[in-house]
Amino acid sequence: MTRTKVMAWAGGVLYFLAVGLLIGGAPRASGTVHGIGALLAASLLVGVLRRRPILALAMALFGSTAVVVGLPSSAQVNLSASYQGEFLSYLAVDLVLGFIVATRARRASTVAAAASLVVQLLLVGGFAHGDSLIVNLVIALLAMAAACTVGLLSRERREHAVELRAQEVAEAVVAERLRIARELHDMVAHSIGIIAIQAGVGSRVIQTQPEEALEALRAIEVTSRETLSGLRRTLVALRQADPDAEASGRAPLTPSPGLADLERLAAATADAGVRVDVRRGGEQCPLPADIDLSAYRILQEALTNVVRHAGTGHCQVTIEYGDGELSVEIVDDGCGATEDGPAHGFGIVGMRERVALLHGRLSAGPRPEGGFRVAARLPLPDPAGVPVETR
């Protein structure tokens, strides 16, 4: 037997000893003294209450009933008029009943309340007479009702907290799934678009311009490797951390892409036939990892749309480091689809979700003078204490 179990049963034994002392050791004491003594003695049942609530209720009922029945004749006469001793004795029973209602199943709570009610009604009917009978019954019922009400409120509050927690977990799962979907879309849509264009170029010039076909194959290889690396990072993030990773000597994952990789992205886009003019303004500063990644993904998706839909060979990317704000803009002079057109799929939707998570603003749509424009403004936090991604 564990120590807590021994202490619980020892408390139960001491409770019965205390009840016996109340009945036999102070036979001439008033009913109020016996009631207070029984109420204090019930504190010894805390250990039993935590382990066996129904048994604790039975013990409290037995002890309280023994105290009331064992009252001397003079105390019983006073009891029928005032009900003080009996009320105090059964207050401990009501407290135990409230705990059962709050923590146990509804069937067990109903049985416990019914048993307590029957015992108390029998005691009131046996010792109260005349006008005091109605008063005593009302007091007993009100005490039980109050205990059960407190127990029910405690149960509902706990169940509500569990429901809120489950809802928070479900929302977190949905948010994580959306984040992963955005990552996969941004990686796969851009890379597959580049690969498809390079494969088309290679198949057309392989007979007449083998060197151009070789360059297309090399671009396909580089893009494929980068995409596989990104997919590996995403898939590993879905799995639990492996505590043996360091011990096994495996290399750590490469960092997530950011604006530092923009030149490489521009070169891959140029290989697909669209020259990218990159312009930077403002004083460059280290960016938090989430803002750096989101800005890169927005540029990547916008350039993918230019390659696939704009029908132009040139676009312009502008990155502006402002006062507390990072601005990125992609402008082309092509004839791409409209913002809500089917060709864009989930691209612009994913951009809006990324910007919304960072409390920024995004505008995307055709320009009056022709072409398409995507502009995002991402607020930067206070530089003090902001974790940045080191490369």
Solvent accessible surface area in square Angstrom, and as a share of the most:
residue,aa,sasa,rsa
1,M,161,0.72
2,T,87,0.51
3,R,197,0.72
4,T,89,0.52
5,K,63,0.27
6,V,74,0.43
7,M,121,0.54
8,A,3,0.02
9,W,82,0.29
10,A,46,0.36
11,G,9,0.09
12,G,3,0.03
13,V,91,0.53
14,L,89,0.44
15,Y,2,0.01
16,F,79,0.33
17,L,105,0.52
18,A,27,0.21
19,V,6,0.04
20,G,40,0.38
21,L,129,0.64
22,L,30,0.15
23,I,52,0.26
24,G,59,0.57
25,G,59,0.56
26,A,36,0.28
27,P,70,0.44
28,R,232,0.85
29,A,24,0.19
30,S,57,0.37
31,G,9,0.09
32,T,44,0.25
33,V,78,0.45
34,H,2,0.01
35,G,0,0.00
36,I,79,0.40
37,G,16,0.15
38,A,2,0.01
39,L,45,0.22
40,L,121,0.60
41,A,9,0.07
42,A,15,0.12
43,S,72,0.46
44,L,65,0.33
45,L,3,0.01
46,V,70,0.40
47,G,25,0.24
48,V,2,0.01
49,L,27,0.13
50,R,182,0.66
51,R,105,0.38
52,R,135,0.49
53,P,5,0.03
54,I,85,0.43
55,L,65,0.32
56,A,0,0.00
57,L,6,0.03
58,A,52,0.40
59,M,17,0.08
60,A,0,0.00
61,L,18,0.09
62,F,129,0.54
63,G,0,0.00
64,S,2,0.01
65,T,32,0.19
66,A,25,0.20
67,V,1,0.00
68,V,0,0.00
69,V,82,0.47
70,G,29,0.28
71,L,8,0.04
72,P,35,0.22
73,S,89,0.57
74,S,78,0.50
75,A,3,0.02
76,Q,50,0.22
77,V,102,0.59
78,N,92,0.47
79,L,5,0.02
80,S,23,0.15
81,A,82,0.64
82,S,52,0.34
83,Y,4,0.02
84,Q,99,0.44
85,G,4,0.04
86,E,2,0.01
87,F,69,0.29
88,L,34,0.17
89,S,0,0.00
90,Y,3,0.01
91,L,52,0.26
92,A,4,0.03
93,V,0,0.00
94,D,4,0.02
95,L,115,0.57
96,V,12,0.07
97,L,0,0.00
98,G,10,0.09
99,F,72,0.30
100,I,0,0.00
101,V,8,0.05
102,A,9,0.07
103,T,61,0.36
104,R,94,0.34
105,A,68,0.53
106,R,144,0.53
107,R,203,0.74
108,A,31,0.24
109,S,10,0.06
110,T,89,0.52
111,V,97,0.56
112,A,4,0.03
113,A,23,0.18
114,A,52,0.40
115,A,44,0.34
116,S,0,0.00
117,L,55,0.28
118,V,83,0.48
119,V,41,0.24
120,Q,2,0.01
121,L,63,0.31
122,L,122,0.61
123,L,18,0.09
124,V,0,0.00
125,G,42,0.41
126,G,50,0.48
127,F,37,0.15
128,A,4,0.03
129,H,127,0.57
130,G,60,0.58
131,D,130,0.67
132,S,19,0.12
133,L,57,0.28
134,I,110,0.56
135,V,84,0.48
136,N,3,0.01
137,L,46,0.23
138,V,70,0.40
139,I,57,0.29
140,A,2,0.02
141,L,82,0.41
142,L,114,0.56
143,A,18,0.14
144,M,12,0.05
145,A,53,0.41
146,A,57,0.44
147,A,14,0.11
148,C,27,0.16
149,T,69,0.40
150,V,100,0.57
151,G,2,0.02
152,L,74,0.37
153,L,110,0.55
154,S,51,0.33
155,R,17,0.06
156,E,96,0.43
157,R,194,0.71
158,R,102,0.37
159,E,69,0.31
160,H,103,0.46
161,A,56,0.43
162,V,95,0.55
163,E,111,0.50
164,L,80,0.40
165,R,152,0.56
166,A,60,0.46
167,Q,100,0.44
168,E,95,0.43
169,V,69,0.40
170,A,54,0.42
171,E,100,0.45
172,A,62,0.48
173,V,77,0.44
174,V,78,0.45
175,A,58,0.45
176,E,70,0.31
177,R,166,0.61
178,L,83,0.41
179,R,86,0.31
180,I,18,0.09
181,A,53,0.41
182,R,19,0.07
183,E,13,0.06
184,L,60,0.30
185,H,53,0.23
186,D,7,0.04
187,M,9,0.04
188,V,55,0.32
189,A,16,0.13
190,H,8,0.04
191,S,8,0.05
192,I,93,0.47
193,G,10,0.10
194,I,3,0.02
195,I,36,0.18
196,A,62,0.48
197,I,50,0.26
198,Q,8,0.03
199,A,48,0.37
200,G,23,0.22
201,V,51,0.29
202,G,8,0.08
203,S,80,0.52
204,R,176,0.64
205,V,28,0.16
206,I,92,0.47
207,Q,159,0.71
208,T,108,0.63
209,Q,93,0.41
210,P,85,0.53
211,E,136,0.61
212,E,90,0.41
213,A,4,0.03
214,L,83,0.41
215,E,97,0.44
216,A,4,0.03
217,L,104,0.52
218,R,124,0.45
219,A,14,0.11
220,I,33,0.17
221,E,85,0.38
222,V,82,0.47
223,T,10,0.06
224,S,33,0.22
225,R,158,0.58
226,E,69,0.31
227,T,15,0.09
228,L,118,0.59
229,S,42,0.27
230,G,2,0.02
231,L,45,0.22
232,R,127,0.46
233,R,48,0.18
234,T,15,0.09
235,L,102,0.51
236,V,60,0.35
237,A,67,0.52
238,L,98,0.49
239,R,187,0.68
240,Q,170,0.76
241,A,98,0.76
242,D,67,0.35
243,P,122,0.77
244,D,86,0.45
245,A,34,0.27
246,E,162,0.73
247,A,92,0.71
248,S,69,0.44
249,G,63,0.61
250,R,133,0.48
251,A,79,0.61
252,P,123,0.77
253,L,70,0.35
254,T,75,0.44
255,P,73,0.46
256,S,40,0.26
257,P,14,0.09
258,G,0,0.00
259,L,6,0.03
260,A,73,0.56
261,D,29,0.15
262,L,0,0.00
263,E,103,0.46
264,R,128,0.47
265,L,8,0.04
266,A,10,0.08
267,A,55,0.43
268,A,24,0.18
269,T,0,0.00
270,A,46,0.36
271,D,83,0.43
272,A,11,0.08
273,G,52,0.50
274,V,7,0.04
275,R,148,0.54
276,V,19,0.11
277,D,41,0.21
278,V,37,0.21
279,R,131,0.48
280,R,88,0.32
281,G,19,0.18
282,G,52,0.50
283,E,151,0.68
284,Q,107,0.48
285,C,60,0.36
286,P,104,0.65
287,L,15,0.08
288,P,15,0.10
289,A,45,0.35
290,D,78,0.40
291,I,7,0.04
292,D,12,0.06
293,L,31,0.16
294,S,9,0.06
295,A,0,0.00
296,Y,14,0.05
297,R,7,0.03
298,I,0,0.00
299,L,0,0.00
300,Q,12,0.05
301,E,4,0.02
302,A,2,0.02
303,L,0,0.00
304,T,3,0.02
305,N,14,0.07
306,V,7,0.04
307,V,20,0.11
308,R,127,0.46
309,H,40,0.18
310,A,3,0.02
311,G,73,0.70
312,T,30,0.17
313,G,44,0.43
314,H,59,0.26
315,C,1,0.00
316,Q,45,0.20
317,V,0,0.00
318,T,35,0.20
319,I,0,0.00
320,E,74,0.33
321,Y,19,0.07
322,G,37,0.36
323,D,154,0.80
324,G,42,0.40
325,E,43,0.19
326,L,0,0.00
327,S,21,0.13
328,V,1,0.01
329,E,44,0.20
330,I,4,0.02
331,V,23,0.13
332,D,7,0.04
333,D,91,0.47
334,G,13,0.13
335,C,108,0.65
336,G,27,0.26
337,A,32,0.25
338,T,82,0.48
339,E,46,0.21
340,D,135,0.70
341,G,13,0.13
342,P,134,0.84
343,A,44,0.34
344,H,12,0.05
345,G,50,0.48
346,F,149,0.62
347,G,1,0.01
348,I,9,0.04
349,V,75,0.43
350,G,11,0.10
351,M,5,0.02
352,R,94,0.34
353,E,56,0.25
354,R,16,0.06
355,V,3,0.02
356,A,66,0.51
357,L,116,0.58
358,L,28,0.14
359,H,160,0.72
360,G,19,0.19
361,R,155,0.57
362,L,26,0.13
363,S,52,0.34
364,A,11,0.09
365,G,17,0.16
366,P,84,0.53
367,R,58,0.21
368,P,140,0.88
369,E,129,0.58
370,G,31,0.30
371,G,11,0.10
372,F,16,0.07
373,R,85,0.31
374,V,6,0.03
375,A,14,0.11
376,A,0,0.00
377,R,105,0.38
378,L,0,0.00
379,P,52,0.33
380,L,32,0.16
381,P,64,0.40
382,D,98,0.51
383,P,120,0.75
384,A,82,0.64
385,G,83,0.80
386,V,33,0.19
387,P,112,0.70
388,V,64,0.37
389,E,44,0.20
390,T,114,0.67
391,R,136,0.50
